[in-house]
Amino acid sequence: MTTQDIRKIAFVCLHGSAKSLIAAEYCRRLAAERGLSIETTTSGPEPDAEIPANVVAGLAGDGIDVRGHKPLRVSKEGLADAGHIVSFGCALDGVAPPGIAVERWDDCPAVSDDYATARRFIAARIEKLLDRLASGRDGGGRR
């Protein structure tokens, strides 16, 4: 699996408004810096009505504006065309399409406890994910 094979990465967290959103925005930014064309999506099984203020402020501090983003409920349709799925503590049995492995990042610190620590954790994982995808060493995509 290479970045040529994966054009869309779906990030899923419980509320679709913190970890998955931070991951999607950093993935998009870091992929663009590497000249990679990767689309990202975010969702959650229990979506919040809006993005938490600390996430909006934290991302804004890094030059990322998410004020118009609305958390979405995770669905089969929303994950159907993903080439890779990353879950933060969510079981996606019955929702993830057959043939796509779900990479679990369950050890991510809580954004509500410390945004900066969670952002650093997520950004580091995104760097490693992009390295794997670019090198063809990814074991978590379509099978």
C-alpha positions in Angstrom: 0.0 0.0 0.0 1.5 3.3 -1.0 0.3 6.9 -1.1 -0.7 6.3 -4.7 -3.0 3.6 -3.5 -4.5 5.6 -0.6 -6.2 8.8 -1.5 -8.5 9.1 1.5 -7.8 8.5 5.2 -10.8 8.4 7.6 -10.2 9.3 11.2 -12.8 8.3 13.8 -13.1 9.3 17.4 -16.0 9.0 19.9 -17.4 12.5 19.2 -15.8 13.2 15.8 -14.7 16.6 17.0 -11.3 16.4 18.7 -8.8 13.7 18.1 -10.1 12.7 14.7 -10.3 16.4 13.6 -6.8 17.2 14.9 -5.5 14.1 13.1 -7.3 14.9 9.8 -6.1 18.5 9.8 -2.5 17.6 10.5 -2.6 14.7 8.1 -3.8 17.1 5.4 -1.2 19.7 6.2 1.8 17.3 6.6 0.8 15.4 3.4 0.7 18.7 1.5 4.1 19.6 2.8 5.4 16.3 1.4 3.6 16.9 -1.9 1.1 14.1 -1.3 -2.5 14.4 -2.3 -4.5 12.8 0.5 -8.1 13.6 1.5 -9.2 13.2 5.1 -12.5 12.7 6.8 -13.6 12.8 10.4 -16.5 11.2 12.2 -17.7 9.5 15.4 -20.3 7.2 16.7 -21.6 9.9 19.1 -20.9 13.2 17.3 -20.8 16.4 19.2 -23.1 19.2 18.2 -20.0 21.4 17.6 -16.3 21.5 17.9 -15.0 22.1 21.4 -13.6 25.6 22.0 -10.2 24.3 23.1 -9.9 22.4 19.8 -11.0 25.4 17.7 -8.5 27.6 19.6 -5.7 25.1 19.5 -5.9 24.5 15.8 -6.4 28.2 15.2 -3.1 28.8 17.0 -1.5 26.6 14.4 -3.1 28.4 11.5 -5.9 25.9 10.9 -9.5 27.2 10.9 -12.1 24.6 11.7 -14.9 27.0 12.7 -17.2 25.8 9.9 -16.7 22.1 10.6 -19.6 20.0 11.8 -19.0 16.6 13.5 -20.6 13.7 11.5 -21.8 10.3 12.6 -19.6 7.5 11.4 -21.3 5.4 8.8 -20.6 2.6 6.3 -21.2 5.1 3.5 -18.7 7.6 5.0 -16.0 5.0 5.3 -16.7 3.2 2.0 -14.1 4.9 -0.1 -11.4 5.2 2.5 -8.1 3.6 1.7 -7.1 3.7 5.3 -9.0 4.1 8.6 -7.6 5.3 12.0 -9.7 4.9 15.1 -9.2 6.6 18.4 -10.9 4.2 20.9 -13.8 3.3 18.7 -14.8 -0.2 17.7 -15.9 -0.1 14.1 -17.3 -3.6 13.7 -20.1 -3.6 11.2 -19.2 -0.1 10.0 -15.8 -0.5 8.5 -15.9 -1.8 4.9 -14.7 -5.4 4.4 -11.1 -5.5 3.3 -10.0 -2.4 5.2 -8.0 -2.8 8.4 -8.7 -0.3 11.1 -5.5 1.1 12.7 -6.2 1.8 16.4 -4.6 4.8 18.2 -6.3 4.1 21.5 -3.4 5.3 23.6 -3.8 9.0 22.5 -4.0 11.4 25.5 -7.3 13.1 26.1 -7.7 16.4 24.3 -9.8 17.7 27.1 -7.0 17.1 29.6 -4.2 18.7 27.6 -4.6 19.8 24.0 -0.9 20.4 23.4 0.1 16.9 24.5 -2.6 15.3 22.5 -1.7 17.3 19.4 2.0 16.4 19.7 1.0 12.7 20.0 -1.3 12.9 17.0 1.2 14.8 14.8 4.0 12.3 15.6 1.7 9.4 14.7 0.6 11.2 11.5 4.3 11.6 10.5 4.9 7.9 11.0 1.8 7.0 9.1 2.8 9.1 6.1 6.3 7.6 6.3 4.8 4.1 6.1 2.4 5.0 3.3 5.1 6.7 1.2 7.5 3.8 1.6 4.9 1.1 0.9 5.3 -0.4 4.4 1.7 0.1 5.4 -0.1 -2.9 6.8 -3.3 -1.2 7.6 -4.9 -0.4 4.3 -7.0 -2.4 1.9 -6.3 -6.1 1.8 
